[in-house]
Amino acid sequence: MVEGDSKEMQVLHPYIIVDRKISKGSPIIVGTRTRVLDITIEYEYLGSTPDEIVDAHPHLTLPQVFS
């Protein structure tokens, strides 16, 4: 992670960002308020496929989910 001049932390990944003002600083998918943790839970623990995750969250794209 790289800390910028503002209160925003940037993760060196095109689809993920950390902003202390959103979700208490939990990593989120850029342009959404969707936490990476929530996508991870759906994939790892609930057994959802990336396509199923996109179907459940139509505001996300497959590249964002694969991130």
VODORO-334679 format. One line per field, with one value per residue: x, y, z of N, C-alpha, C in turn. Coordinates in nm, 4 decimals, padded with zeros to 6 digits, m for minus. Example, Ala and Ser with C-alpha at 12.3 -4.5 7.8 and 13.67 -1.06 7.14 Angstrom:
2
n_x = [01.3190	01.2850]
n_y = [m00.5690	m00.2250]
n_z = [00.7800	00.7080]
ca_x = [01.2300	01.3670]
ca_y = [m00.4500	m00.1060]
ca_z = [00.7800	00.7140]
c_x = [01.3200	01.2900]
c_y = [m00.3300	00.0030]
c_z = [00.7800	00.7870]
***
This chain:
67
n_x = [00.0831	00.0345	00.0659	m00.1015	m00.1131	m00.3590	m00.6218	m00.6600	m00.5762	m00.3889	m00.4146	m00.2004	m00.3438	m00.5609	m00.8420	m00.9030	m00.9278	m00.8358	m01.0021	m01.0265	m01.2608	m01.4646	m01.6382	m01.4945	m01.2267	m01.1829	m01.0721	m01.2121	m01.4009	m01.3180	m01.5120	m01.7395	m01.9168	m01.8615	m01.7178	m01.4049	m01.3736	m01.6372	m01.6842	m01.4884	m01.5793	m01.8178	m01.7089	m01.5063	m01.6218	m01.8967	m01.9019	m01.9660	m01.9472	m01.7420	m01.9098	m02.1634	m02.1422	m02.1273	m02.3817	m02.5341	m02.4526	m02.4971	m02.3749	m02.1087	m01.8209	m01.6784	m01.3882	m01.3482	m01.4401	m01.2644	m01.0394]
n_y = [m00.1172	00.2273	00.5349	00.8318	01.1957	01.2707	01.1474	00.9108	00.5798	00.4094	00.1120	m00.0856	m00.1774	m00.2092	m00.2272	m00.2091	m00.0233	00.1562	00.3507	00.5528	00.6793	00.5289	00.2411	00.2089	00.1994	m00.0485	m00.2530	m00.1785	m00.2264	m00.0272	00.2584	00.1625	00.0654	m00.1788	m00.4220	m00.5877	m00.8017	m00.8998	m01.0061	m01.2005	m01.3695	m01.4639	m01.6087	m01.7850	m01.9055	m01.9416	m02.0619	m01.9514	m01.8922	m01.6776	m01.5778	m01.6145	m01.4368	m01.1908	m01.1964	m01.1722	m00.9256	m00.6940	m00.4513	m00.4942	m00.6034	m00.8844	m00.8657	m00.7032	m00.8689	m01.0869	m00.9612]
n_z = [00.0000	m00.0594	00.0878	00.0297	m00.0059	00.0972	00.3139	00.2027	00.1234	m00.1137	m00.2855	m00.4705	m00.7136	m00.9868	m00.9458	m00.6788	m00.3802	m00.0847	00.1362	00.4026	00.4686	00.3733	00.4507	00.6880	00.6172	00.5097	00.2401	m00.0768	m00.3817	m00.6525	m00.7232	m00.6120	m00.3128	m00.2285	m00.0354	m00.0515	00.1153	00.1401	m00.1140	m00.1146	00.0893	m00.0266	m00.2389	m00.1305	00.1068	00.0675	m00.1715	m00.4189	m00.7691	m00.9791	m01.1869	m01.0712	m00.8597	m00.9937	m01.1077	m00.8760	m00.7910	m00.9859	m01.0440	m01.0481	m01.2366	m01.4149	m01.4251	m01.1974	m00.9925	m01.0144	m00.9280]
ca_x = [00.0000	00.1067	m00.0141	m00.0940	m00.1199	m00.4876	m00.6478	m00.6869	m00.4659	m00.4046	m00.3623	m00.1483	m00.4251	m00.6522	m00.9824	m00.9186	m00.8767	m00.8648	m01.0344	m01.0677	m01.3950	m01.5617	m01.6312	m01.3929	m01.0946	m01.1736	m01.0550	m01.3356	m01.3857	m01.3223	m01.6377	m01.8507	m01.8955	m01.8542	m01.5916	m01.3354	m01.4042	m01.7676	m01.6678	m01.4081	m01.6683	m01.9068	m01.6312	m01.4363	m01.7006	m02.0286	m01.8818	m02.0184	m01.8525	m01.7367	m02.0308	m02.2744	m02.1219	m02.1690	m02.5283	m02.5881	m02.4097	m02.4850	m02.2915	m01.9701	m01.7810	m01.5928	m01.2520	m01.3489	m01.4560	m01.1392	m00.9360]
ca_y = [00.0000	00.3529	00.6396	00.9581	01.3173	01.2783	01.0379	00.7935	00.4870	00.3472	m00.0221	m00.0906	m00.2687	m00.1207	m00.2362	m00.2085	00.0959	00.1692	00.4893	00.5500	00.7355	00.4304	00.1095	00.2142	00.1698	m00.1834	m00.2449	m00.1845	m00.2233	00.1112	00.3046	00.0994	00.0535	m00.3230	m00.4604	m00.7050	m00.9075	m00.9594	m01.0883	m01.3154	m01.4596	m01.5313	m01.7025	m01.8879	m01.9760	m01.9789	m02.1409	m01.8857	m01.8726	m01.5365	m01.5437	m01.6032	m01.3132	m01.0804	m01.2032	m01.1228	m00.7856	m00.6535	m00.3313	m00.5387	m00.6721	m01.0000	m00.8264	m00.6550	m00.9849	m01.1622	m00.8868]
ca_z = [00.0000	m00.0657	00.1477	m00.0428	00.0736	00.1639	00.4070	00.1213	00.1006	m00.2436	m00.3025	m00.6053	m00.7918	m01.0591	m00.9075	m00.5336	m00.3137	00.0576	00.1713	00.5438	00.4805	00.3236	00.5161	00.7937	00.5638	00.4537	00.0950	m00.1548	m00.5259	m00.6976	m00.7793	m00.5402	m00.1687	m00.2074	00.0272	m00.1032	00.2120	00.1091	m00.2337	m00.0722	00.1644	m00.1220	m00.3202	m00.0513	00.2078	00.0179	m00.2919	m00.5393	m00.8783	m01.0181	m01.2623	m00.9758	m00.7829	m01.0813	m01.1166	m00.7490	m00.7764	m01.1266	m01.0588	m01.0593	m01.3594	m01.3875	m01.3857	m01.0596	m00.9041	m01.0180	m00.8536]
c_x = [00.0879	00.0165	00.0087	m00.0989	m00.2510	m00.5010	m00.6739	m00.5609	m00.4914	m00.3393	m00.3157	m00.2173	m00.5328	m00.7975	m01.0071	m00.8565	m00.9127	m00.8855	m01.0910	m01.2093	m01.5031	m01.5359	m01.5179	m01.2548	m01.0757	m01.1563	m01.1883	m01.3015	m01.4092	m01.4578	m01.7605	m01.8245	m01.8864	m01.7174	m01.5342	m01.3649	m01.5366	m01.7608	m01.5896	m01.4941	m01.7602	m01.8324	m01.5763	m01.5288	m01.8376	m02.0208	m01.9395	m01.9092	m01.8461	m01.8610	m02.1520	m02.2633	m02.1642	m02.3209	m02.5935	m02.5572	m02.3888	m02.4041	m02.1432	m01.9466	m01.6954	m01.4494	m01.2452	m01.3574	m01.3278	m01.0277	m00.9324]
c_y = [00.1240	00.4600	00.7684	01.0763	01.3283	01.1631	00.9077	00.7104	00.4214	00.2096	m00.0297	m00.2001	m00.1850	m00.1230	m00.2269	m00.0826	00.0887	00.3177	00.4870	00.6026	00.6376	00.2966	00.1004	00.1729	00.0290	m00.1714	m00.2639	m00.1897	m00.0799	00.1430	00.2448	00.1123	m00.0954	m00.3602	m00.5856	m00.8246	m00.9763	m01.0486	m01.2151	m01.4171	m01.5352	m01.6378	m01.8181	m01.9699	m02.0198	m02.0573	m02.0815	m01.8746	m01.7231	m01.4926	m01.5278	m01.4753	m01.1922	m01.0795	m01.1456	m00.9746	m00.7278	m00.5252	m00.3661	m00.6052	m00.7928	m00.9602	m00.7743	m00.7717	m01.0669	m01.0916	m00.9329]
c_z = [00.0000	m00.0085	00.0721	00.0515	00.1498	00.2628	00.3319	00.1055	m00.0338	m00.2423	m00.4467	m00.6856	m00.8605	m01.0129	m00.7577	m00.4763	m00.1655	00.0847	00.3128	00.5648	00.4354	00.3920	00.6175	00.7448	00.5123	00.3022	00.0222	m00.3030	m00.5713	m00.7602	m00.7147	m00.3904	m00.1308	m00.1526	m00.0381	m00.0127	00.1784	m00.0138	m00.1989	00.0027	00.0695	m00.2014	m00.2370	00.0374	00.1590	m00.1126	m00.4189	m00.6445	m00.9101	m01.0976	m01.1704	m00.8931	m00.8660	m01.0970	m00.9911	m00.7273	m00.9163	m01.1491	m01.0695	m01.1939	m01.3219	m01.3536	m01.2414	m00.9616	m00.9009	m00.9432	m00.7115]
***
